[in-house]
């Protein structure tokens, strides 16, 4: 999570491609990153309680399922 002195917040849900990015991957024509581990769960709304006072934070949750990340290398052309 990255914050800028109360002016904004950026949340990066999945940085596994950045963690797996290597010079070898960047040189490849294509690369499929290993997906992060996923957890299947079902929320019980009867037990879900929170007391936030007058501050309610709202945001979008990640979509269900898993994300597939890939790298498509940039072709370098040489001019002579």
Residue pairs with C-beta under 8 A, 6 or more apart in sequence:
1 9
1 10
1 11
1 12
2 9
2 10
2 11
2 12
3 9
3 10
11 59
13 62
14 36
14 62
14 67
14 69
16 33
16 34
16 35
16 36
16 69
17 33
17 69
17 71
20 33
20 34
21 71
25 31
25 71
26 71
26 73
27 73
28 71
28 73
29 72
29 73
29 75
30 70
30 71
30 72
30 73
31 70
31 71
31 73
32 68
32 69
32 70
33 69
33 70
33 71
35 66
35 67
35 68
35 69
36 66
38 66
